[in-house]
Amino acid sequence: MVSIYTSKSGKLKTLTIQELFALRNDADEYKKTTIWIDLDNPTQEEEETILLHFFFFHELTIEDIQRERLEPRRGDHYPKLEDYHDYLFSILNPLIIPKNLPGSKYFETEDIPLEDLELLFPTQQVNVYIGANYLVTHHYEQNSAIDYIIEFFKRNPKSLERGPDYIFHSILDEIVENYTPVLEYYDMQMETVETEIFENLESVTLERILEIKKGLIRLRKIMAYQREILNRLSRGEFRHISKTEMHYYRNVYDHLVRIADLLETYRENISGLLEIYMSVTSQKMNQVMKVLTVISTIFLPLTFISSIYGMNFDFMPELRWEYGYFMILAFLLTIALGMLGYFRKRGWLE
């Protein structure tokens, strides 16, 4: 689906592809109009019409954005930013935010149990072209951040006139803001794991801790790429980013840096929890081994004495004694109780 939004003199219009080509024929009108084209799971024909026949974008960028459709096994392309002089090309990896994630502005339902949320939040590939008066966004999956920004501009059509760099900043800001509820969810999971380690170790699994750690590492990697993109955009490196909007990009970059620092803290915390889990598990195992060792130690002399009287010799006086059986039982009990008393006195049973 292709959605084309234009803004001029505070009026927001939705155009068809044919009307877009007609607008380009009027050069003066085209230059004065801010255009945002959103390609949401477009067909190959729609891609070629907009990206090749209308804008004439470089074939390498087309190859990058179509990789997800042509080679789905390779997964999303990592974030990057490239300058093609007439336009900027960027790839972003926003998180897919579940509708039952607490703290998210997209929160809709509590029907899905919170425990069913994935700890490895999946990402999407969003491709962006930004030119002098246009912004083109391309994605094969519905994106909550872009949908939210579209609704914002529908309510505030004059904001669209601030230019494509402002639209791009708004999308980046929304993507970065979506990290916050995700980190809060990870924090909640780590608090739960920490409590269960000391109170109910059996309910904690090593797989769960490792899954949290893997999710944080993956998020850190994606965030590092996007932080570099924002850093470049906020330094005035590109002519398509105005000095006015550059300050907004710097604000988003600062926000992302703070989130990245918090993420690093969480990563260290989960590593610490993993060490604590292994330590507590080892301690529990040592306790079990201690009990088994005490039992084995006590039964060792008892087994030895019992084995002596289990031998088939004829000349064993106690075998003919009327109270021999009770004497041996008493002797074995005395040894067992004596050893338990000795172990308790030495503190080996604590």
BELGIDA-V477223 format. One record per run of one state. SS is the DSSP state (~ for helix, > for strand, _ for the rest). FROM is the first residue (numbers start at 1). TO is the last residue. If there is no record, write none. Layout:
BEGIN
SS|FROM|TO, SS|FROM|TO
END
This chain:
BEGIN
_|1|1, >|2|8, _|9|10, >|11|15, _|16|16, ~|17|25, _|26|26, ~|27|31, _|32|33, >|34|40, _|41|43, ~|44|54, _|55|58, ~|59|70, _|71|71, ~|72|74, _|75|79, >|80|83, _|84|87, >|88|92, _|93|94, >|95|95, _|96|113, ~|114|116, _|117|122, >|123|123, _|124|125, >|126|130, _|131|133, >|134|139, _|140|143, ~|144|155, _|156|156, ~|157|162, _|163|163, ~|164|199, _|200|200, ~|201|203, _|204|205, ~|206|233, _|234|242, ~|243|308, _|309|316, ~|317|320, _|321|323, ~|324|345, _|346|350
END
